[in-house]
Amino acid sequence: MSRKPLVAVRSDNLAAHPAVAAWRQLTPDAPDPGRIEVLRQGKKSTTYRLVESTPGGASIIAQRACMAKALIERTVYEEILPHLPVTSPRYYGCRAEDPHFVWLFLEDIGDERYTPTDRAQQALAGRWVGLMHTAAERVPAARGLPDGGPSRYLDHLRAGL
């Protein structure tokens, strides 16, 4: 497994960062993080690691996402994954930033990334995805998610033309 390079690291005026402010709404007793790592920066979402930002010293992943995307992820974390026989990162909660963006907070599970050429990882990932999809079929909230089937991917292809 490989580690993806960081986009940026911040270590100044961390208490004023919007991710820290939103995290403090969930955990008022949280310490200032040691630093903030920008893991991914996009047009519709940005993902940060708040290093050592829990009272126990663990790091948190803070994702700022557009409302539509965040509502789907929130449903998955709050109403679907807890009912499945699979492991997943701990979900701490979310906070709306404004009518258009939401902060989602998750357990940091480390830097190691999936390596698609590793047969052992392929098998493990395949079992996890298969178990997740077959078990989620029995969770009522999963039926309310938007269609993620072939038509979705066809729409992505057409949008790229």
Secondary structure by P-SEA (a helix, b strand, c coil): cccccccccccccccccaaaaaaaaaccccccccbbbbccccccbbbbbbccccccbbbbbbbbccaaaaaaaaaaacccccccccccccccccccccccbbbbbbccccccccccccaaaaaaaaaaaaaaaaaacccccccccccccaaaaaaaaaaac
